[in-house]
Structure formats: structure tokens, C-alpha cells
């Protein structure tokens, strides 16, 4: 279990033990998450970053138990002392949304086009807070105002197609915080937004999650740097590096993470050679070795474990063994 705890810091709110998530496809078995161990402390903002298809979103859905019934999950996720995969469906339904809120990516698809925005936010309050519809509606107007939607009383009665992309994102943020959960999972909250709108959404996220724990799933390093306390990087279904934000942005240890940072326009625009492997046909040994210019014979045959470097960092690489 990778906790990265120090004396006096908050205890873990979420603890992930040997989590594996696999699901069948016509082409074979997808190993979306392979033996993940991780903890998230109370009040911490943890950024989970990596390329598309590396397993980030699957991890968020695994916490919420929103995976398809055909998905096989082993290991466990413990939230506030409760083993989530030992809970019955009704207990999990009550916990989902009430104690852990989720801000889904692509609000245009996650908002129901035939229901008003206000009614969709109101449903969360009726379901998880037990409010009467009239009381819930009044609360909705306040929530929309809190997330900086202008004229919230009027906009609550409008439909998603009447909202801009930025306003839709604000609406799903309102849904995510409506029941006052202790933890928020934000999945690509700035995806598809222009730079100006993105900055506003990032400021809003920081404001509404001040006293909350947050897992923010993103490929946007600017967002991770501004919002997060600690960064975890995934590659091909597994964690490859974890570090405090400042340490991660100052110096990356894993060759993949170094390449990921250097591939961005403001950091040199140097692409990593090759392509990420299929999660159906993973390479032997280190999963990054076919693309790594520092790979050795050992990297091609042995799979590295996570190594605690002793400075609050962990890395999956034989260079630090």
C-alpha cells in the first residue's frame, strides 16, 4: 500500500488495495487497471494523469462502482473504513452521490437533453438529501448561483442545449457538489474548453472543493499543477510514478513521465517515439520498454514494482532499484 504519509498529516480517506479491473471485448480481455495500490488523504487534491486510454477514467468509475456488470474487479477500495466492493447494491447507491460526488467528463452527453438543468440538479437533492421538491428547487437556484451561472432562477428552467459548454460544465459541477459529499471525483473537467473558460472552471473547482478531498482525472498538466497537491501518473493500466506536485513538476523520474512532460508545446514539443501498447496485448517486462531509450535487457524480461525513493515519491523503474 502506497500511502506517502508523514507524521501529523491527515489519515487516508480512500485506500486502494491490489485493484485489478478487466473486461471482455470481441478482441480479447482488456486489463484496464492492473494491481493498483494507492491512498488519498482527507482534504487532499490528487491528480491522476496520463494519455487517453491508460485507465484513468476506469479508476474513477471503479471507485463509484459504475462499471458494466461484465467487468471483473479484484482487490478492494476502502472509503471511510467501508470496503466498497463488499457493500450491497443499495448501500453503494446511498453512498454514491451522497458521500462521493462525481463531475463527469463531457457534460453535453451526461446531461439529459429532455430535462431542465434545474430538475437534474434537484434530483440529486431529493434522492440523497431527502428534500421536498420545492425546497430542493430553491437549493438548486442557490447552487447554480454558487457556480457562477448568471440569472440562476431563470437558467434552472432551461434545457442543456440552451447552455454554452462552460455553463454545462458549471451545471455538472453543481450536481457533483449538491449533496455536500466529502469527496469529489472530477473526470476531465476542462476537456474541450477554450483557455479563458478553462481558467474560470479551474478557479471555480478550487473554490468549491476547498475543504473537500478531490481526485481530478486529467491529461492537462496546467490544471494538475494549479489544483493538485500530489500527482500520480498512469501508463498502460498501471501507476508508474507518484510525487508531490512541486517535486513532480521540478523533476520527473520515470522515462515515460519525462517524455510526457517534454511532449507538450510549452515544454519542447518532443513526442515520445512509438505508441502506447494495447491493454489486450501488453508487452513482457516493463510496459514502457519498447519506447524507452534507456531500457536494458532486464526491462524487457522483468516487470518492475513500485519503488519508494524515500522522499515522498514512488516510481516503477529499475533505474531506481
C-alpha positions, 0 to 999 in steps of 0.5 A: 500500500502506497500511502506517502504519509508523514507524521501529523498529516491527515489519515487516508480517506480512500485506500486502494488495495491490489485493484485489478479491473478487466473486461471482455471485448470481441478482441480479447480481455482488456486489463484496464487497471492492473494491481493498483495500490494507492491512498488519498488523504482527507482534504487532499487534491490528487491528480491522476494523469496520463494519455487517453486510454491508460485507465484513468477514467476506469479508476474513477468509475471503479471507485463509484462502482459504475462499471458494466456488470461484465467487468471483473474487479479484484482487490478492494477500495476502502472509503471511510473504513467501508470496503466498497466492493463488499457493500450491497447494491443499495448501500453503494447507491446511498453512498454514491452521490451522497458521500462521493460526488462525481463531475463527469467528463463531457457534460453535453452527453451526461446531461439529459437533453429532455430535462431542465438543468434545474430538475437534474440538479434537484434530483440529486437533492431529493434522492440523497438529501431527502428534500421536498421538491420545492425546497430542493428547487430553491437549493438548486437556484442557490447552487447554480448561483454558487457556480457562477451561472448568471440569472440562476432562477431563470437558467434552472428552467432551461434545457442543456442545449440552451447552455454554452459548454462552460455553463454545462460544465458549471451545471455538472459541477453543481450536481457533483457538489449538491449533496455536500459529499466529502469527496469529489471525483472530477473526470476531465473537467476542462476537456474541450474548453477554450483557455479563458473558460478553462481558467474560470472552471479551474478557479471555480473547482478550487473554490468549491472543493476547498475543504473537500478531498478531490481526485481530478482525472486529467491529461492537462498538466496546467490544471494538475499543477494549479489544483493538485497537491500530489500527482500520480501518473498512469501508463498502460493500466498501471501507476508508474510514478507518484510525487508531490506536485512541486517535486513532480513538476521540478523533476520527473523520474520515470522515462515515460513521465519525462517524455510526457512532460517534454511532449507538450508545446510549452515544454519542447514539443518532443513526442515520445517515439512509438505508441502506447501498447494495447491493454489486450496485448501488453508487452513482457517486462516493463510496459514502457520498454519498447519506447524507452531509450534507456531500457536494458535487457532486464526491462524487457524480461522483468516487470518492475514494482513500485519503488519508494525513493524515500522522499515522498515519491514512488516510481516503477523503474529499475533505474531506481532499484 
